Amino acid sequence: MKTKMIHEKNNPVLKRKEIKVEIAHEKGGTPDRIAIKDFLASQLKEKPENLFIIKVEGKTGSDSSICQAEIYESKELAGEILPEY
């Protein structure tokens, strides 16, 4: 997988970083959220437990997907803000 940063925004009110990334996955279909989460955490040098994948959007026949993610300062803070699912 390869990544290309599309948008990055710091949100000091909610103490998080909001990112939008294009992920190229040339060998196979769209990767699952866990694989994307682990890959982004290693690329961004963040803790995987503080990174949350909000949305993954792929186009039919394309070898890339757009991913929205949020990186919180702590797991506890994310638990207060994000809904349980």
MIDOSE-1310 file (N, C-alpha, C; in nm, 2 decimals, decimal comma, always signed):
residues 85
mktk	+0,08/-0,12/+0,00/+0,00/+0,00/+0,00/+0,09/+0,12/+0,00; +0,04/+0,23/-0,06/+0,10/+0,36/-0,06/+0,00/+0,46/-0,02; +0,05/+0,57/+0,04/-0,05/+0,67/+0,08/-0,01/+0,81/+0,03; -0,11/+0,89/+0,01/-0,09/+1,03/-0,04/-0,18/+1,12/+0,05
mihe	-0,13/+1,21/+0,13/-0,20/+1,30/+0,21/-0,28/+1,39/+0,13; -0,41/+1,40/+0,15/-0,50/+1,49/+0,07/-0,53/+1,61/+0,16; -0,56/+1,59/+0,28/-0,60/+1,70/+0,37/-0,56/+1,67/+0,52; -0,51/+1,76/+0,59/-0,47/+1,75/+0,73/-0,51/+1,87/+0,81
knnp	-0,58/+1,85/+0,92/-0,63/+1,96/+1,00/-0,62/+1,93/+1,14; -0,56/+2,02/+1,22/-0,56/+2,01/+1,36/-0,69/+2,07/+1,42; -0,75/+2,00/+1,51/-0,87/+2,05/+1,58/-0,84/+2,06/+1,73; -0,80/+2,18/+1,77/-0,76/+2,19/+1,91/-0,87/+2,18/+2,01
vlkr	-0,99/+2,21/+1,97/-1,11/+2,21/+2,05/-1,14/+2,06/+2,10; -1,13/+1,97/+2,00/-1,16/+1,83/+2,03/-1,03/+1,75/+2,05; -0,92/+1,82/+2,05/-0,78/+1,76/+2,08/-0,76/+1,64/+1,98; -0,77/+1,66/+1,85/-0,75/+1,56/+1,76/-0,70/+1,62/+1,63
keik	-0,64/+1,53/+1,55/-0,60/+1,56/+1,41/-0,69/+1,49/+1,31; -0,74/+1,56/+1,22/-0,83/+1,50/+1,12/-0,76/+1,49/+0,99; -0,75/+1,37/+0,93/-0,68/+1,36/+0,81/-0,76/+1,29/+0,70; -0,73/+1,32/+0,57/-0,79/+1,25/+0,46/-0,68/+1,20/+0,37
veia	-0,67/+1,07/+0,34/-0,56/+1,01/+0,28/-0,61/+0,93/+0,16; -0,54/+0,93/+0,05/-0,56/+0,84/-0,06/-0,47/+0,72/-0,05; -0,53/+0,60/-0,05/-0,45/+0,48/-0,03/-0,46/+0,40/-0,16; -0,34/+0,37/-0,21/-0,33/+0,29/-0,34/-0,30/+0,15/-0,30
hekg	-0,39/+0,06/-0,34/-0,38/-0,09/-0,31/-0,39/-0,16/-0,45; -0,27/-0,18/-0,50/-0,26/-0,23/-0,64/-0,29/-0,38/-0,65; -0,26/-0,45/-0,54/-0,28/-0,60/-0,54/-0,40/-0,64/-0,47; -0,52/-0,64/-0,53/-0,64/-0,68/-0,46/-0,73/-0,57/-0,44
gtpd	-0,84/-0,60/-0,36/-0,95/-0,51/-0,34/-0,91/-0,41/-0,22; -1,01/-0,34/-0,18/-0,99/-0,24/-0,07/-0,96/-0,32/+0,05; -0,85/-0,28/+0,12/-0,81/-0,34/+0,25/-0,91/-0,32/+0,36; -0,91/-0,40/+0,46/-1,01/-0,38/+0,57/-0,96/-0,27/+0,66
riai	-1,04/-0,22/+0,75/-1,01/-0,11/+0,84/-0,89/-0,14/+0,93; -0,88/-0,26/+0,98/-0,77/-0,29/+1,07/-0,64/-0,28/+0,99; -0,63/-0,33/+0,87/-0,51/-0,32/+0,79/-0,47/-0,17/+0,76; -0,57/-0,10/+0,73/-0,55/+0,05/+0,70/-0,51/+0,12/+0,83
kdfl	-0,57/+0,09/+0,94/-0,53/+0,15/+1,07/-0,39/+0,12/+1,10; -0,35/+0,00/+1,10/-0,21/-0,04/+1,13/-0,11/+0,03/+1,03; -0,14/+0,03/+0,90/-0,06/+0,09/+0,80/-0,04/+0,24/+0,83; -0,15/+0,31/+0,85/-0,15/+0,45/+0,87/-0,07/+0,49/+1,00
asql	-0,10/+0,41/+1,10/-0,03/+0,43/+1,23/+0,12/+0,42/+1,21; +0,17/+0,32/+1,14/+0,31/+0,31/+1,11/+0,37/+0,42/+1,03; +0,29/+0,46/+0,93/+0,33/+0,57/+0,84/+0,34/+0,70/+0,91; +0,24/+0,73/+0,99/+0,23/+0,86/+1,06/+0,30/+0,86/+1,20
kekp	+0,36/+0,75/+1,24/+0,43/+0,73/+1,36/+0,34/+0,77/+1,48; +0,22/+0,71/+1,48/+0,12/+0,73/+1,58/+0,08/+0,60/+1,65; +0,03/+0,60/+1,77/-0,02/+0,48/+1,83/-0,14/+0,43/+1,77; -0,15/+0,30/+1,73/-0,28/+0,25/+1,67/-0,40/+0,27/+1,75
enlf	-0,39/+0,27/+1,89/-0,51/+0,28/+1,97/-0,56/+0,42/+1,97; -0,48/+0,52/+1,92/-0,53/+0,66/+1,92/-0,58/+0,70/+1,78; -0,57/+0,61/+1,68/-0,61/+0,64/+1,54/-0,74/+0,56/+1,52; -0,84/+0,64/+1,46/-0,97/+0,58/+1,43/-1,00/+0,61/+1,29
iikv	-1,04/+0,50/+1,22/-1,08/+0,51/+1,08/-1,23/+0,55/+1,08; -1,26/+0,66/+1,02/-1,40/+0,71/+1,02/-1,47/+0,66/+0,89; -1,40/+0,66/+0,78/-1,47/+0,63/+0,65/-1,37/+0,58/+0,55; -1,40/+0,48/+0,48/-1,32/+0,43/+0,37/-1,41/+0,42/+0,24
egkt	-1,37/+0,49/+0,14/-1,45/+0,50/+0,02/-1,37/+0,46/-0,10; -1,41/+0,35/-0,16/-1,35/+0,30/-0,28/-1,44/+0,31/-0,40; -1,38/+0,32/-0,52/-1,46/+0,33/-0,64/-1,44/+0,20/-0,72; -1,55/+0,15/-0,78/-1,55/+0,02/-0,85/-1,45/+0,03/-0,96
gsds	-1,36/-0,07/-0,97/-1,27/-0,08/-1,07/-1,14/+0,00/-1,05; -1,13/+0,07/-0,94/-1,02/+0,15/-0,91/-0,92/+0,08/-0,81; -0,80/+0,12/-0,82/-0,70/+0,06/-0,73/-0,66/+0,15/-0,61; -0,75/+0,25/-0,58/-0,72/+0,34/-0,47/-0,85/+0,37/-0,40
sicq	-0,84/+0,41/-0,27/-0,95/+0,44/-0,19/-0,92/+0,57/-0,11; -1,02/+0,64/-0,08/-1,01/+0,76/+0,01/-1,05/+0,73/+0,15; -0,96/+0,76/+0,24/-0,98/+0,72/+0,38/-0,98/+0,85/+0,47; -1,08/+0,86/+0,56/-1,09/+0,96/+0,66/-1,06/+0,90/+0,79
aeiy	-0,97/+0,97/+0,86/-0,93/+0,92/+0,99/-0,91/+1,03/+1,09; -0,92/+1,00/+1,22/-0,90/+1,09/+1,33/-0,79/+1,04/+1,42; -0,70/+1,12/+1,47/-0,60/+1,08/+1,56/-0,62/+1,17/+1,69; -0,65/+1,10/+1,80/-0,67/+1,16/+1,92/-0,55/+1,16/+2,01
eske	-0,54/+1,25/+2,11/-0,43/+1,26/+2,20/-0,42/+1,14/+2,29; -0,54/+1,08/+2,32/-0,54/+0,96/+2,41/-0,67/+0,88/+2,37; -0,66/+0,75/+2,41/-0,77/+0,66/+2,38/-0,89/+0,70/+2,47; -0,87/+0,75/+2,59/-0,98/+0,78/+2,68/-1,06/+0,90/+2,62
lage	-0,98/+1,00/+2,56/-1,05/+1,12/+2,50/-1,13/+1,08/+2,39; -1,08/+0,98/+2,31/-1,16/+0,93/+2,19/-1,29/+0,86/+2,24; -1,28/+0,79/+2,35/-1,40/+0,72/+2,40/-1,51/+0,81/+2,45; -1,47/+0,94/+2,49/-1,57/+1,03/+2,53/-1,64/+1,10/+2,41
ilpe	-1,57/+1,11/+2,30/-1,62/+1,18/+2,18/-1,68/+1,09/+2,08; -1,62/+0,98/+2,04/-1,67/+0,89/+1,94/-1,78/+0,81/+1,98; -1,88/+0,78/+1,90/-1,99/+0,69/+1,93/-1,94/+0,54/+1,94; -2,00/+0,46/+2,02/-1,96/+0,32/+2,02/-2,02/+0,24/+1,90
y	-1,95/+0,16/+1,84/-2,00/+0,08/+1,73/-1,91/-0,04/+1,71
